[in-house]
Amino acid sequence: MIYLLLIVVGALAIMDLYLPAKRGSGVITDVTEIGSMVRNKGSKGHMMYWSSIKLDTGKKIWTQRTANNFTVGDSMDVDLSAVLGKVVRYRGYRPSYRQWYETEGQKEEYRPFPFAMVLFALLLLYPAWSTENRMLLRGILVVILIAWLIVMLASGN
């Protein structure tokens, strides 16, 4: 049943968020930077930069930072999620970034998606719902699932 599969996927995502991360390191093999001008009404605007970083371990990082922060050949420490092995935090060895930075996919506002998906999938397992209620719950579940997929794709997760 599709609801059981969604429950398992949601549970894995929840465990991946909250289990302790594993420490690793890697060497940057490829960097791509994208910049865009952001303007508000009446202001000159400012540039925002996004960096896509590929490590020699095969891991990828998608992050918003200032331009020219990453150089091919530099080493980085990374924290990998416990279940799926995604990069959740990183820091370089240069003095300018000794602190840890979270990747875009680890923002706090994205955390409710797997919980909501598991909740609605569990509700749909209850057999006594009327047809109208089941359709409503399915619609909500589909909206949550599509929104979560868009967030995962947009944040490089």
N, C-alpha and C positions, 0 to 999 in steps of 0.2 A: 504494500500500500504506500502511496506517495507521502502520506502524512507521517508515517513511521520514518521514512527516509529523511524528510525535512526535520524531524525531531533529532535524529542522529547527527545530521549535518549541523544543526543549531547547537547541540550539546558539544560537539567537537570544537566549534567556534568559541563557545563560552569557555571551555577548558583552555583553549589556546590563549584567550585573553587574560585569564586569571591564574594560571599555573606559573611558577617562577621561570624566568627566561634563562637560557643557557648562554654563556659567554663564548665568543669566538673572535676571530680576526681575519682580515683579508687584505689583499692588495687591489687597488683600483685598476681595472683594465680598460674601462671605457667610461667617458663622461659626455653627456649631452645636456646643454643648457638652453632653456627657452626663456625669453624675456618678453614682457608685455607692459605697455603703458597703461596705468590705471588713473583715471581722472574722475574727480568729483566736480559737481557744479561750482564754477567760479574759482577753481584751483588749477595750478599748473600741472598737477599730477605727479606721479612717481612711478618708477619701474619696479615690477615684481619679477623675480627670477625663480624658475623651477629647474631642478637638476635631476637627471636620471643617471644613476651611478651603477655600474656593473662591477662586481668583485670577481677575483680569480676563483672563488669558491662556487660561482654560479649564482650567487644571491644578487638581487637587484634592490636598489633603494630609490624611492621617488620622494623628493623633499623640496620644500620651499626655503631657499636660503639666498644670500647675496651672490652676486656674480663672481666667477673665478675662485670659488672656494675649494674646488677639488681638482687635483692634478693626477693624471695617469702615472702610476708607479707609487703613489702615496699609500701608506698602510692605515688601516682603520680597525678599531675595536667595534664589534657589533654584538648586540644581544639578540638571540634568536628565540622565537616563541617555542614553547615546550612541545606542542603537538605537531604543528605544520612546518616549523622551522623557518618562518618568515622573519625578516629583520624588523625589530620593533624599536630599537634605539641604536645610535651610532655615535662615535666620536673619533676624531683623527688624532694623530700624534703631534701635530703642530701646536705651538703654544697658543695660537689664536682660537683653537677649539678643543680645550681640555674638558669642557663640560659635555654632558650627554644631550643629544637631540633626538626627539621622537620622530619617527616617520609619519607621513600624512595619514596613513591608514589606522594609526593608533589614537586618533583624537577621541576625546571623551564623548562627544556628541554622536559618534557612530556605534557606541557600545549597546544601545537598546535594541538594535535590529535583530540579533540572534535570539534575545530573550522574547521579543514579541513574536517572532516566527515560531518558536517552540510553544509558546502559550496558545496561539491560535491553532496550531496543528494538534495540540492536545485537546483543545475544545472541540475540534472537528471529529475526534475519535469517539466522543460521546454520542451514542446512537439515538437518543430521544429528541434531537432537534427537529423542528419543523422544516419543511423544504425551504421556506423563505429565510429562516435563520441560518440554515446551512449555506445558502447562496450568499448571504451577507458575510458570513465568516470566511467563505472561500474568496470573496472579492477583497476583503481586508487582507487576507493572507497573500493574495497575488500582488496587491499594492505594496505590502511590506517587502515581499521577496524581490520585486522589480526595483524598488528604491534601494535595497541593500546591494543588489547586483550593480546598480549604477554607481553607488558609493565605492564599492570595491574596485570597479574598473577605473574610476576617476582618481582614486588615491593610490593606484598601483599595487593594490593588495592582491 
